[in-house]
Amino acid sequence: MNGAEARDRQTPGEALAGFLSAASISASLIGLAYRPIRIIPFAIALALLTTAIGGRHARLAQAAVVVGAICFVVGTALAVVTRNAIF
């Protein structure tokens, strides 16, 4: 195996970080429509964990944190305006 092939391989930690980032984005979007105060803080914590793991999917982890923050604000505002449950 030469040097180029070794750099192209993804470590298990990087693969896990990418999967958890995608799961965090999905949970944030679900929390936007369902119960924002109950779901989205856990999604943001998961996104921060994937940011700490780092690696190849650092931009995806950063996007997960941003999406979580936006979904928290918008979801909470929508729940209050429409008088739906936030917890």
C-alpha positions in Angstrom: 0.0 0.0 0.0 1.5 3.3 -1.0 1.1 6.7 0.9 -1.8 7.9 -1.2 -4.0 4.9 -0.4 -3.2 5.1 3.3 -4.4 8.7 3.4 -7.6 7.9 1.6 -8.7 5.3 4.1 -11.2 6.4 6.7 -10.7 5.4 10.3 -13.5 4.0 12.3 -13.7 7.1 14.4 -14.1 9.3 11.4 -16.9 7.0 10.1 -18.6 7.1 13.4 -18.4 10.9 13.5 -20.0 11.2 10.1 -22.8 8.9 11.0 -23.5 10.7 14.3 -23.4 14.1 12.6 -26.1 12.9 10.1 -28.1 11.4 13.0 -27.8 14.7 14.8 -29.1 16.7 11.8 -32.0 14.2 11.5 -32.9 14.5 15.1 -32.8 18.3 15.0 -35.2 18.3 12.0 -37.5 15.8 13.8 -37.4 18.0 16.9 -38.4 21.0 14.8 -41.7 19.4 14.1 -42.3 17.4 17.2 -41.0 18.5 20.6 -38.1 20.9 20.3 -37.1 21.2 24.0 -37.1 17.5 24.5 -35.2 16.3 21.4 -32.9 19.1 20.1 -30.6 19.6 23.1 -29.6 16.0 22.8 -29.0 16.4 19.1 -26.8 19.4 19.8 -24.9 17.5 22.4 -24.4 14.7 19.8 -23.2 17.2 17.3 -20.7 18.7 19.7 -19.4 15.2 20.4 -18.8 14.6 16.7 -17.1 18.0 16.5 -14.7 16.8 19.3 -14.0 13.6 17.4 -13.1 15.6 14.3 -11.4 14.0 11.4 -12.6 14.0 7.8 -16.2 15.0 8.6 -15.4 18.2 10.5 -17.5 20.4 8.2 -20.5 18.0 8.5 -20.2 18.1 12.3 -20.1 21.9 12.2 -23.2 21.9 10.0 -24.9 19.7 12.5 -24.2 22.2 15.3 -25.5 25.1 13.2 -28.6 23.1 12.1 -29.3 22.1 15.7 -29.1 25.7 16.9 -31.3 27.0 14.2 -33.9 24.2 14.7 -33.9 24.9 18.4 -34.7 28.6 18.0 -37.2 28.1 15.2 -38.9 25.0 16.7 -39.3 26.7 20.1 -40.8 29.8 18.5 -43.1 27.8 16.3 -44.3 25.8 19.3 -45.0 28.9 21.3 -46.8 30.7 18.5 -48.9 27.7 17.6 -49.5 26.8 21.3 -48.2 23.3 20.9 -46.3 21.4 23.6 -42.6 22.2 23.8 -41.8 19.4 26.3 
